[in-house]
Amino acid sequence: MRGSQLSQAQCKLLHIEKQFYKMITVLDPHSAASVILCVFAIFAFATCGGYTGSTIIETACKNKTLTPTNGTLTAVFSYPFRLHKSHLKLDPSPYCNYTESGTLYGDYSSSAEFFVSIAVFAFLYSMGALVYYIGYLNSYRNSKKPPIVDFGFTVLFTFMWLVSSSAWAKGLADIKIAAAGKTIMTQVEGCKILICTEKSATSFAKLNVSAVFGFLNLILWGGNSWFIYKETSFHAEPQLTQEIPENAPPQPAGGM
């Protein structure tokens, strides 16, 4: 009876030790880095993919006798920023014998979708790496292949963050110009017939944050690649060799 109680206690103790080991591995530098990379990747694609903006142009008739009240011309755009498919809404319509509202100009979906795709894949890889670190940390440290594979993917994502963040920063600058009230008023045919003035525009602060998180991810992945490189066999510690003096007497071949 006492032996069975001891065995049950030992099983519980082993279970507690396993759970404690799993908790300790979460605090491992590799695991902590994966958690940080996951969080920053989420911020990158959430701030870009969830954006919706608008620009409102106030319109007025050149002939005040037709429509004395002012109207609005609203441009609504969102991710993936195919602005040429964003129709301008004229309210009321028709207004001053004008009904056609037109669209914005430009397609910036390639840079936006590329940036969000890299952020999503980086998040998925970081989650997978976190699970591997927690479950197979000893295998990771005692084997040569896993650190090399991890290092290769980390360098690849570092490069992809550089390309996607640079492309998205350029695309964002072009979107700001294309969606500006002054640009819309010069391109829309209605503003040649109506009196147009910019009324309001949505802030691009959220998109600015996404670009900043893109370059922060670049820095984090670049730094993480160095720490992972130190785990690979490429970063072998130099072996110390004992130098024998030239005039030293020869040592005997046998023992005592």
C-alpha positions in Angstrom: 0.0 0.0 0.0 2.8 2.4 1.0 4.7 1.4 -2.2 1.8 2.3 -4.4 1.4 5.7 -2.7 5.1 6.4 -3.2 4.9 5.5 -6.9 1.9 7.8 -7.3 3.8 10.6 -5.5 6.8 10.0 -7.8 4.6 10.2 -10.9 3.1 13.5 -9.7 6.6 14.8 -9.0 7.7 13.8 -12.4 4.7 15.5 -14.0 5.4 18.7 -12.0 9.0 18.6 -13.1 8.0 18.3 -16.7 5.5 21.2 -16.5 8.2 23.3 -14.7 10.7 22.4 -17.5 8.2 23.6 -20.1 7.7 26.9 -18.2 11.5 27.4 -18.0 11.8 26.8 -21.8 9.4 29.6 -22.4 11.9 31.9 -20.7 14.6 30.6 -23.0 16.1 33.4 -25.3 15.0 31.6 -28.4 11.4 31.3 -27.2 11.3 34.9 -25.9 12.6 36.1 -29.3 9.9 34.1 -31.1 7.2 35.7 -28.9 8.5 39.2 -29.7 8.6 38.4 -33.4 5.1 37.1 -33.4 3.8 40.3 -31.7 5.6 42.7 -34.0 4.4 40.7 -37.1 0.8 41.0 -35.8 1.1 44.7 -35.5 2.6 45.0 -39.0 -0.2 43.2 -40.9 -3.0 44.4 -38.6 -2.2 48.1 -39.0 -1.9 47.8 -42.8 -4.6 45.2 -43.6 -7.3 46.8 -41.4 -7.1 50.3 -42.8 -10.0 52.2 -44.3 -9.7 55.9 -45.2 -11.6 58.6 -47.0 -11.3 62.0 -48.5 -14.3 64.4 -48.7 -14.4 67.2 -51.3 -17.0 69.9 -50.8 -18.7 71.0 -54.0 -20.7 74.0 -55.0 -22.4 75.1 -58.2 -20.9 77.8 -60.2 -24.4 78.9 -61.0 -25.9 79.5 -57.5 -29.4 79.6 -58.9 -29.4 75.9 -59.8 -28.5 74.4 -56.4 -27.9 76.9 -53.6 -26.7 74.3 -51.1 -23.3 72.6 -51.1 -22.7 69.0 -52.0 -20.0 66.5 -51.2 -17.7 64.2 -53.3 -16.5 61.4 -51.2 -13.6 59.0 -52.0 -13.4 55.8 -49.8 -10.4 53.6 -50.1 -9.0 50.6 -48.1 -6.6 47.7 -48.2 -5.4 46.4 -50.7 -5.5 50.0 -52.1 -6.7 49.4 -55.6 -7.6 53.1 -55.9 -8.7 52.8 -59.5 -11.6 50.7 -58.3 -12.6 53.3 -55.6 -15.6 55.2 -56.9 -16.2 58.7 -55.9 -19.7 59.2 -54.4 -21.5 62.5 -55.3 -24.1 63.6 -52.8 -26.7 64.7 -53.8 -26.7 63.2 -57.2 -27.4 64.7 -59.7 -25.8 67.9 -58.6 -25.7 71.0 -60.7 -26.7 68.8 -63.8 -23.7 66.6 -63.0 -24.1 62.9 -62.2 -20.8 61.2 -63.1 -18.5 60.8 -60.1 -15.5 58.9 -61.5 -12.8 57.0 -59.6 -9.4 57.5 -58.1 -6.3 56.7 -60.0 -3.6 54.2 -59.2 -3.2 50.5 -58.1 -0.9 50.0 -55.1 -2.1 46.5 -54.2 1.1 44.8 -55.1 3.3 46.4 -52.4 0.6 46.3 -49.8 -0.3 42.7 -50.3 3.4 41.7 -50.5 4.0 43.5 -47.1 1.0 41.8 -45.4 1.9 38.4 -46.9 5.5 38.6 -45.5 4.1 39.7 -42.1 1.7 36.7 -42.0 4.3 34.2 -43.0 6.7 35.6 -40.5 4.1 35.3 -37.8 3.4 31.6 -38.8 7.1 30.8 -38.8 7.7 32.4 -35.5 4.8 30.5 -34.0 6.1 27.2 -35.4 9.6 28.0 -34.1 8.2 28.8 -30.6 6.4 25.4 -30.5 9.6 23.7 -31.6 11.7 25.5 -29.0 9.3 24.6 -26.2 8.9 20.9 -27.2 12.3 20.0 -28.6 14.8 22.5 -27.1 17.3 19.8 -26.2 17.2 18.3 -29.7 17.7 21.7 -31.2 20.8 22.4 -29.1 22.3 18.9 -29.5 21.8 18.6 -33.3 23.6 20.4 -36.1 20.8 20.5 -38.7 17.9 22.4 -36.9 20.0 25.5 -36.0 21.3 25.7 -39.6 17.7 25.4 -41.0 16.5 28.0 -38.5 19.4 30.3 -39.4 18.6 30.0 -43.2 14.9 30.9 -42.7 15.7 33.7 -40.4 18.2 35.3 -42.9 15.5 34.8 -45.6 12.8 36.6 -43.6 15.3 39.4 -42.8 15.8 40.0 -46.5 12.1 39.7 -47.2 11.3 42.3 -44.5 13.9 44.6 -46.1 12.3 44.3 -49.5 8.7 44.4 -48.4 9.1 47.3 -46.0 10.9 49.4 -48.6 8.3 48.6 -51.2 5.5 49.4 -48.8 7.0 52.7 -47.7 7.2 53.8 -51.4 3.7 52.6 -52.0 2.4 54.4 -48.9 4.0 57.7 -50.1 2.3 57.2 -53.5 -1.1 56.5 -51.8 -0.9 59.7 -49.8 -0.4 61.7 -53.0 -3.1 59.9 -55.0 -5.7 60.2 -52.2 -4.9 63.8 -51.3 -7.7 66.3 -51.9 -5.6 68.5 -54.2 -4.8 65.4 -56.4 -8.4 64.4 -56.6 -9.6 67.9 -57.5 -7.1 68.1 -60.4 -8.0 64.6 -61.8 -11.7 64.4 -61.4 -13.7 65.7 -64.3 -16.4 67.0 -62.0 -14.2 69.5 -60.3 -13.8 71.2 -63.7 -17.5 71.8 -63.7 -18.1 72.4 -60.0 -16.4 74.5 -57.4 -14.4 72.0 -55.3 -12.7 72.5 -52.0 -11.1 69.9 -49.7 -13.3 69.4 -46.6 -11.6 66.6 -44.7 -9.3 63.6 -45.0 -8.6 60.5 -42.9 -5.3 60.4 -41.1 -2.6 58.1 -42.4 -1.1 57.6 -39.0 -2.1 53.9 -38.9 -0.4 53.2 -42.2 2.7 55.1 -41.0 2.8 52.8 -37.9 2.6 49.8 -40.2 5.7 51.0 -42.2 7.5 51.6 -38.9 6.7 48.1 -37.7 8.0 46.8 -41.0 11.4 48.2 -40.4 11.4 47.3 -36.7 10.8 43.7 -37.8 13.7 44.0 -40.1 15.9 45.0 -37.2 14.6 42.3 -34.9 15.0 39.5 -37.5 18.5 40.7 -38.3 19.5 40.7 -34.7 17.9 37.3 -34.1 19.8 35.8 -37.1 23.0 36.7 -35.3 22.0 34.8 -32.2 20.8 31.8 -34.2 24.1 31.9 -36.1 26.0 31.4 -32.9 24.0 28.2 -32.3 25.1 26.7 -35.7 28.2 24.7 -36.4 29.5 27.6 -38.6 30.2 29.5 -35.4 32.6 26.9 -33.9 34.7 27.9 -30.9 38.4 28.0 -31.8 40.3 25.0 -30.5 43.3 25.8 -28.2 46.5 24.0 -29.3 49.3 23.5 -26.8 52.5 24.9 -28.2 55.7 22.8 -27.6 58.9 24.8 -27.1 61.6 24.1 -29.7 64.3 23.3 -27.1 62.1 21.1 -25.0 63.4 17.6 -24.3 61.5 14.8 -26.0 59.0 13.1 -23.8 59.3 9.3 -23.3 57.0 7.2 -25.4 56.1 4.8 -22.6 55.0 5.2 -19.1 56.8 4.6 -15.8 
